[in-house]
Amino acid sequence: MGKWPIEFVLVTVGYILAYTLTLGFVYPLQKIIFPENALLASLLFLPHGIRAMSFFLFGIRAAIYLLPAHYLMWYISVHGADIGMDVFSPLVSVLGCLIGYLVFLSIKNLLPTKILEKGWISIVIIIVLSAFFNSFGLSRLHFSIYDFNQLISYFLGDVLGGFICLIFAMYLWRILKNTKFR
């Protein structure tokens, strides 16, 4: 059996950790604070940051790295947490994020070089673009017509969760970079 690429392991572990934090902490709080909001759309979906960072770091290969983790967490959500999601939800999410990343690649050359030198700005752009396509795809998949409230919930949850995840990753990187292991 061949070795798993480290990128696959990093993406999978990162996605599972972010999803677990969302499912175990964010969803229960959301259910208490906003009981009328469906559990299909998290108001702070942390794994979206992992998706955006994965596409930024690994390019199109991130879609392949993300899909198994998406389906594993889909299975746990549907069968363990009783959250009703369509079996195509993971595929739609990965494709929505892939389209957002491809749009980013097509407009990247139009952006000033100063912006592109800061990687975090590129990740923020990927977060927003991929959240846009993901929200349309998931709202169409889960609801027969485009429900504007659900569409906005998906979009805001992805964007806010992506920002929080990115900030956490930046601080974690800074801490690890400044720590001297002996």
C-alpha positions in Angstrom: 0.0 0.0 0.0 1.4 3.4 -1.0 1.9 6.3 1.3 -0.8 9.0 1.6 0.4 12.4 0.5 0.9 14.7 3.4 -1.4 17.2 1.7 -4.3 14.7 1.8 -3.7 14.0 5.5 -3.4 17.7 6.4 -6.6 18.6 4.6 -8.5 15.6 5.9 -7.5 16.1 9.5 -8.0 19.9 9.3 -11.5 19.5 7.8 -12.5 16.9 10.3 -11.3 19.0 13.3 -13.1 22.1 12.0 -16.3 20.2 11.3 -16.2 18.5 14.6 -15.8 21.9 16.4 -18.7 23.3 14.3 -20.9 20.2 14.9 -20.1 19.9 18.6 -19.9 23.6 19.6 -21.3 26.0 17.0 -24.5 24.0 16.1 -25.7 23.6 19.7 -25.1 27.3 20.4 -26.9 28.2 17.1 -29.8 26.0 18.1 -30.1 27.8 21.4 -29.7 31.3 20.0 -31.4 31.0 16.7 -33.8 28.0 17.0 -35.7 29.0 13.8 -32.7 28.6 11.6 -32.4 25.2 10.0 -29.4 23.1 11.0 -28.5 22.7 7.3 -26.8 26.1 7.3 -24.4 26.9 10.1 -24.0 30.6 10.9 -20.3 30.0 11.5 -19.1 27.1 9.3 -15.5 26.7 10.2 -14.6 24.0 7.6 -15.1 26.5 4.8 -11.8 28.1 5.9 -10.1 24.7 5.5 -11.6 24.4 2.0 -10.4 27.9 0.9 -6.9 27.4 2.4 -6.7 23.9 0.8 -7.4 25.4 -2.7 -5.0 28.2 -2.1 -2.2 25.9 -1.0 -2.8 22.8 -3.2 -4.7 24.1 -6.2 -7.2 22.0 -8.0 -5.9 18.9 -6.2 -7.6 20.2 -3.1 -11.0 19.0 -4.6 -9.7 15.4 -4.5 -8.2 15.9 -1.0 -11.5 17.4 0.4 -14.1 14.9 -1.0 -13.3 12.0 1.3 -13.4 14.2 4.4 -16.6 15.8 3.2 -18.3 12.4 2.8 -17.0 11.1 6.1 -18.5 14.1 7.9 -21.7 13.9 5.9 -22.1 10.4 7.1 -21.5 11.3 10.7 -23.9 14.3 10.4 -26.7 12.4 8.8 -26.4 9.1 10.8 -24.9 10.4 14.0 -26.4 13.9 14.5 -29.7 13.4 12.6 -29.0 16.4 10.3 -30.9 15.7 7.1 -28.5 16.4 4.2 -28.7 15.2 0.7 -26.1 12.6 -0.4 -24.9 15.0 -3.0 -24.2 17.8 -0.5 -20.5 17.1 -0.2 -20.1 16.9 -4.0 -22.0 20.2 -4.5 -19.8 21.9 -1.8 -16.6 20.8 -3.3 -17.7 21.7 -6.8 -18.9 25.1 -5.6 -15.6 25.8 -3.9 -13.7 24.6 -7.0 -15.7 27.0 -9.2 -14.9 29.8 -6.8 -11.2 28.9 -6.9 -11.3 28.8 -10.7 -13.0 32.2 -10.8 -10.2 33.5 -8.5 -7.6 32.1 -10.9 -9.2 33.9 -13.8 -9.3 37.3 -12.0 -6.0 36.9 -10.1 -4.1 38.7 -12.9 -6.4 41.7 -12.6 -5.5 42.3 -9.0 -2.5 44.5 -7.9 0.7 42.6 -7.1 0.8 44.2 -3.6 -2.5 42.4 -2.8 -1.3 39.0 -4.1 1.9 39.2 -2.1 -0.2 38.9 1.0 -1.4 35.3 0.8 -4.2 35.9 3.4 -5.9 38.4 1.1 -6.0 35.8 -1.7 -7.5 33.3 0.7 -10.1 35.8 1.8 -11.0 36.3 -1.9 -11.3 32.5 -2.4 -13.4 32.3 0.8 -15.9 34.8 -0.6 -16.0 33.5 -4.1 -16.4 29.9 -3.1 -19.0 30.8 -0.5 -21.0 32.4 -3.2 -21.1 29.4 -5.5 -21.4 26.9 -2.6 -24.4 28.8 -1.2 -26.2 28.7 -4.6 -25.5 25.1 -5.0 -26.5 24.0 -1.6 -29.6 26.1 -1.4 -30.8 24.7 -4.7 -30.0 21.2 -3.7 -31.8 21.3 -0.3 -34.7 23.5 -1.3 -36.8 23.2 -4.4 -36.7 27.0 -5.1 -34.0 29.4 -4.2 -34.9 30.3 -0.6 -33.2 33.7 -0.1 -32.9 33.2 3.7 -31.1 29.9 3.3 -28.9 31.2 0.5 -27.8 34.1 2.8 -27.4 31.7 5.7 -25.1 29.4 3.7 -23.1 32.4 2.4 -22.7 34.2 5.7 -21.9 31.0 7.5 -19.2 30.1 5.0 -17.7 33.6 5.0 -17.7 34.1 8.7 -16.5 30.6 9.4 -13.8 31.0 6.8 -12.6 34.2 8.3 -12.5 32.8 11.9 -10.7 29.7 10.6 -8.2 31.8 8.7 -7.5 34.0 11.7 -7.1 30.9 13.9 -4.7 29.3 11.4 -2.7 32.5 11.1 -2.3 32.8 14.9 -1.5 29.1 15.2 1.2 29.5 12.5 2.7 32.5 14.3 2.8 30.6 17.6 4.4 27.6 16.0 6.9 29.7 14.1 8.0 31.6 17.2 8.2 28.5 19.4 11.6 26.9 19.8 11.4 23.2 20.1 14.4 21.6 21.8 
